Amino acid sequence: MRIMEPCPICSVPVKDHSSTQAIDRCKRMVGTNNDCCGAGPHTPGEVRVMPCGGDSNLILCRSCWLREIVYRRERNSALGEFARYSLPAWDTAEVYYTGE
């Protein structure tokens, strides 16, 4: 299995940028978000809670969330079933802060 080269803006595999809408969305992601725990580049505005197991959570903007999901998906291919990461959807995650 060949891993696709990541986008230089959002780090999502380039194959996921197959439409003009996806590319435009990616260009809007460049920015800062002081409420996000991720390394950036960030999507300004809303941040959501990603469970990490036990009592820990990550608070991430949309672009950092997508990068974390890509990382978890890649790691899951090498982990036993009992040790795999969950892959929570952005749309169903708890909103931590709306950015307003």
Residue pairs with C-beta under 8 A, 6 or more apart in sequence:
1 77
3 13
3 74
4 13
4 14
4 15
5 13
5 14
6 12
6 13
6 14
6 70
7 13
7 14
7 16
7 17
7 26
9 26
9 27
9 29
9 30
9 41
10 26
10 29
10 41
10 63
10 66
10 67
11 63
11 66
11 67
11 70
12 26
12 66
12 67
12 70
13 70
16 22
17 23
17 26
28 43
29 41
29 42
29 43
29 62
29 63
30 41
31 41
31 42
31 43
31 44
32 40
32 42
32 44
33 40
33 42
33 43
33 44
33 45
33 47
33 61
33 99
35 47
35 59
35 61
35 96
35 97
35 99
36 42
36 47
36 59
36 60
36 61
36 64
37 58
37 59
37 60
37 64
38 58
38 60
38 61
38 63
38 64
38 65
38 67
38 68
39 64
40 63
40 64
41 63
42 61
42 63
42 64
43 61
43 62
43 63
43 64
44 61
44 99
45 61
45 98
45 99
45 100
46 61
46 62
46 95
46 97
46 98
46 99
47 59
47 60
47 61
47 95
47 96
47 97
47 99
48 59
48 60
48 62
48 65
48 90
48 93
48 94
48 95
48 96
49 57
49 58
49 59
49 93
49 94
49 95
49 96
50 57
50 58
50 59
50 60
50 65
50 68
50 88
50 93
51 57
51 86
51 88
52 58
58 68
59 96
59 97
60 68
62 90
65 90
65 93
66 90
69 87
72 85
72 86
72 87
73 87
75 84
75 85
76 84
76 85
76 87
79 85
